[in-house]
Amino acid sequence: MTYCKHLENAAAALALLLALSCGFAYGQATYIRSVHGAFPAAYTNLNGSSNSLLPQKEYSWSATATAFLGVKPWSGGELFFAPEMIAQVAFSDLAGLGGSVQNAELEKTGFSTPIFYTSRLFLCQT
């Protein structure tokens, strides 16, 4: 089984526990859209470099979502799961520091297709 399949199974199991027991679910989502106008740039992509901010008008966006789920599967036991999703398009397809200048979330990934991952999964016995 792939990691994604394990993640889907864990999410389904936790959703069932949440429905059957005392639990909670919280979430948040952020969407940031940016635009820059056209500007003159005599040295864009000089000497074949592809790491320049392009001078034509461009749009950029990032989308993130986080869920925080918790259940009490037995007396004194607490299970927490926090899946996250991120997708983005930076100006001129820049990455790293170049991409994060306009939006601090843009250094996390470089894909317009949503990426899902587990940020936290833990069990507490109190």
C-alpha positions as CSV (number, residue, x, y, z in Angstrom):
1,M,0.0,0.0,0.0
2,T,1.2,3.5,-0.7
3,Y,1.5,6.2,2.0
4,C,-1.6,8.0,0.5
5,K,-3.7,4.8,0.9
6,H,-2.6,4.5,4.5
7,L,-3.6,8.2,5.0
8,E,-7.0,7.6,3.5
9,N,-7.6,4.6,5.7
10,A,-6.5,6.5,8.8
11,A,-8.8,9.4,7.9
12,A,-11.8,7.0,7.4
13,A,-11.1,5.2,10.7
14,L,-10.9,8.5,12.6
15,A,-14.1,9.8,11.0
16,L,-15.9,6.6,12.1
17,L,-14.5,7.0,15.6
18,L,-15.6,10.6,15.6
19,A,-19.1,9.6,14.6
20,L,-19.3,6.9,17.3
21,S,-17.7,8.6,20.2
22,C,-17.3,11.9,21.9
23,G,-15.1,14.0,19.6
24,F,-14.6,17.3,17.8
25,A,-13.7,18.6,14.4
26,Y,-12.3,22.1,13.6
27,G,-10.9,23.4,10.4
28,Q,-9.6,26.5,8.6
29,A,-8.8,27.4,5.0
30,T,-6.9,30.3,3.4
31,Y,-6.8,31.5,-0.2
32,I,-4.5,34.3,-1.2
33,R,-4.5,35.9,-4.7
34,S,-1.9,38.4,-5.8
35,V,-1.3,40.3,-9.0
36,H,1.5,42.5,-10.4
37,G,1.2,44.9,-13.2
38,A,3.4,45.1,-16.3
39,F,6.8,46.8,-15.8
40,P,9.9,47.5,-18.0
41,A,12.7,45.0,-17.4
42,A,15.8,45.2,-19.7
43,Y,17.5,42.2,-18.2
44,T,14.7,39.6,-17.9
45,N,16.1,36.0,-18.2
46,L,19.5,37.4,-19.2
47,N,22.0,34.8,-20.6
48,G,19.3,32.0,-20.7
49,S,18.4,32.2,-17.0
50,S,14.8,31.3,-16.3
51,N,14.7,32.7,-12.7
52,S,13.5,36.2,-13.5
53,L,10.2,37.8,-12.6
54,L,8.5,38.2,-15.9
55,P,7.6,41.8,-16.9
56,Q,4.1,41.2,-18.1
57,K,1.0,41.3,-15.8
58,E,0.7,38.1,-13.8
59,Y,-1.5,36.5,-11.2
60,S,-0.4,34.3,-8.3
61,W,-2.4,32.3,-5.7
62,S,-2.1,29.9,-2.8
63,A,-4.7,27.8,-1.1
64,T,-4.3,25.9,2.2
65,A,-6.7,24.0,4.4
66,T,-6.2,22.3,7.8
67,A,-8.5,20.1,9.8
68,F,-8.1,19.2,13.4
69,L,-10.0,16.1,14.5
70,G,-10.0,14.5,17.9
71,V,-11.8,11.6,19.6
72,K,-11.8,9.8,22.9
73,P,-11.8,6.1,21.9
74,W,-11.6,4.9,25.5
75,S,-11.5,6.3,29.0
76,G,-8.4,8.4,29.3
77,G,-7.4,7.9,25.7
78,E,-7.3,10.8,23.2
79,L,-6.5,10.5,19.4
80,F,-5.8,13.6,17.4
81,F,-5.4,13.9,13.6
82,A,-4.6,17.0,11.6
83,P,-4.5,16.6,7.8
84,E,-3.5,19.5,5.6
85,M,-3.8,20.5,1.9
86,I,-1.8,23.0,-0.1
87,A,-1.8,24.2,-3.7
88,Q,-0.2,27.2,-5.3
89,V,1.0,29.1,-8.4
90,A,3.8,31.6,-7.8
91,F,4.6,34.6,-10.1
92,S,6.7,33.4,-13.1
93,D,6.8,29.9,-11.6
94,L,9.4,31.0,-9.1
95,A,10.3,28.7,-6.2
96,G,11.9,29.0,-2.8
97,L,12.7,32.6,-1.6
98,G,11.9,34.0,-5.1
99,G,8.4,32.6,-4.8
100,S,7.8,33.5,-1.2
101,V,8.5,37.2,-1.5
102,Q,4.9,38.0,-2.5
103,N,3.2,35.5,-0.1
104,A,4.9,33.6,2.8
105,E,2.9,30.4,2.1
106,L,4.4,30.0,-1.4
107,E,7.7,28.5,-0.2
108,K,5.9,25.3,1.0
109,T,5.4,23.6,-2.4
110,G,5.4,24.4,-6.1
111,F,2.3,22.6,-7.4
112,S,-1.1,23.8,-8.6
113,T,-2.5,20.3,-8.0
114,P,-3.5,20.0,-4.3
115,I,-1.1,18.0,-2.1
116,F,-2.5,16.3,1.0
117,Y,-0.4,15.3,4.0
118,T,-0.6,14.6,7.7
119,S,0.8,17.4,9.8
120,R,0.0,15.8,13.1
121,L,-1.2,12.4,14.3
122,F,-0.8,11.5,17.9
123,L,-2.3,9.5,20.8
124,C,-2.4,10.6,24.4
125,Q,-3.2,8.5,27.5
126,T,-4.2,10.8,30.4
